[in-house]
């Protein structure tokens, strides 16, 4: 992938992920985090798994990111942008599944 694409992805990812690694880790360790999202056969939810992936990406040096990392970063950006268009009345509830799910993906809508 071209360096320009990687630069744009990096920028978009860091705008979409507005939680610090420490805040994201604390959220992922909570019961509320683990109770939301789509699960495959009772396993970990897709969003919770991606939250752990975000932490791994954030822990890497930019020069060490792989094309697979950039693909995951684009997936995060897409999810956050789509999910922010939803929410309805849940936007007013700090404990809503909508917010908890977004936070699994590294974005706290209450920080917007």
Phi, psi and omega in degrees: 000146183291149179301326179298319178295318179296320180296318179294318179297316178302313180297310181298319180298314183288340172280321181288319180272097184259008178260144175289157176305320180296317179293320179294316179300315179300317179297314182298333178281351183277156176296321181301321179296318186281348182270348184251161174099166179282131181242144176262115176053039177077003179283192177297143180290157179302315181294320179295318177298318179293327176300318177294323178294320177301316179300319179294319178296315181296335181279346182273156169285146182305321181294340182266359180290140181261170175300325178295322176297315180296325176296318178296320179297319178295324178296319178298312181301314180298315180298311182300314181297317179294314185293327179294339178281350180257196173114313180050229182295337180298339180301334182271352183255110182295345180253015184291152176300326179301311180292316181299321179295314177300321180293328174302329180268013173088008182239121175260109183295344179282353177267352182293000000 
